[in-house]
């Protein structure tokens, strides 16, 4: 009985870790594309997860709402902050610190 429970817990932990990696990779692609469209540089080519919670989507299904922060540059010198929120695999919000437009 204990072995079966341990296997289930291990499987759930493995799924959660795999899903978090997949979501992070998707968030990096979204941030990279959004920065490219605006003529900005995504610094370090990465995002950092700062919060994971449960939330309901438009159909009422429970999904993970993940918040990520990242840094970008508008002039290749100054570091500025941005954030994005993913609900499941969908982008829910995207925010950038004010920057100079060329």
C-alpha positions as CSV (number, residue, x, y, z in Angstrom):
1,X,0.0,0.0,0.0
2,X,2.8,2.5,1.0
3,X,4.7,1.6,-2.2
4,X,1.7,2.4,-4.4
5,X,1.2,5.7,-2.7
6,X,4.9,6.6,-3.0
7,X,4.7,5.7,-6.7
8,X,1.7,8.0,-7.2
9,X,3.4,10.9,-5.3
10,X,6.6,10.4,-7.4
11,X,4.6,10.4,-10.6
12,X,2.7,13.5,-9.7
13,X,5.9,15.3,-8.7
14,X,7.5,14.3,-12.0
15,X,4.5,15.5,-14.0
16,X,4.5,18.8,-12.1
17,X,8.2,19.4,-12.8
18,X,7.9,18.4,-16.5
19,X,4.9,20.8,-16.8
20,X,6.7,23.6,-15.1
21,X,9.7,23.2,-17.5
22,X,7.3,23.1,-20.5
23,X,5.5,26.2,-19.3
24,X,8.8,28.1,-18.7
25,X,10.0,27.3,-22.2
26,X,6.8,28.6,-23.6
27,X,7.1,31.8,-21.5
28,X,10.6,32.3,-22.9
29,X,9.3,32.0,-26.4
30,X,6.5,34.5,-25.7
31,X,8.8,37.0,-24.1
32,X,11.4,36.7,-26.9
33,X,8.8,37.2,-29.6
34,X,7.1,40.1,-27.8
35,X,10.5,41.8,-27.3
36,X,11.5,41.2,-31.0
37,X,8.2,42.7,-32.2
38,X,9.0,45.9,-30.2
39,X,12.6,46.1,-31.2
40,X,13.8,45.2,-27.7
41,X,16.4,42.7,-26.6
42,X,15.4,39.9,-24.1
43,X,18.4,39.8,-21.7
44,X,19.9,36.5,-20.6
45,X,17.3,34.8,-22.9
46,X,15.4,33.7,-19.8
47,X,12.4,34.2,-17.6
48,X,12.1,33.6,-13.8
49,X,9.0,32.1,-12.3
50,X,7.9,34.1,-9.3
51,X,4.4,32.7,-8.6
52,X,2.3,29.6,-9.4
53,X,-1.3,29.4,-8.4
54,X,-4.5,27.7,-9.4
55,X,-7.1,29.7,-11.4
56,X,-10.1,29.0,-13.6
57,X,-10.0,29.7,-17.4
58,X,-12.8,30.9,-19.6
59,X,-14.4,27.5,-19.7
60,X,-14.3,27.1,-15.9
61,X,-11.4,24.5,-15.9
62,X,-8.8,24.7,-13.2
63,X,-5.3,25.6,-14.6
64,X,-2.0,26.8,-13.3
65,X,-1.6,30.5,-13.4
66,X,2.2,31.2,-13.6
67,X,3.8,34.6,-13.3
68,X,7.2,35.2,-14.8
69,X,9.6,38.2,-14.7
70,X,12.3,39.0,-17.1
71,X,14.7,41.7,-18.1
72,X,15.0,43.5,-21.4
73,X,16.9,46.4,-22.9
74,X,15.9,49.1,-25.3
75,X,19.4,50.6,-25.9
76,X,21.6,47.5,-25.2
77,X,22.8,49.2,-22.0
78,X,19.9,49.8,-19.6
79,X,18.2,46.8,-17.9
80,X,14.5,47.1,-17.6
81,X,11.9,44.7,-16.1
82,X,8.9,43.0,-17.6
83,X,6.5,40.4,-16.6
84,X,4.0,37.9,-18.1
85,X,1.3,35.8,-16.7
86,X,0.3,32.5,-18.3
87,X,-2.9,30.7,-17.6
88,X,-2.3,27.2,-18.7
89,X,-0.7,27.6,-22.1
90,X,-2.4,30.9,-22.9
91,X,-0.8,34.3,-22.4
92,X,-3.0,36.2,-19.9
93,X,-1.1,39.5,-19.5
94,X,2.2,41.0,-20.6
95,X,3.7,44.1,-19.1
96,X,6.9,46.1,-19.7
97,X,8.5,48.8,-17.7
98,X,8.3,52.1,-19.6
99,X,11.1,52.5,-22.1
100,X,12.2,55.0,-24.8
101,X,10.8,54.2,-28.3
102,X,13.3,54.8,-31.1
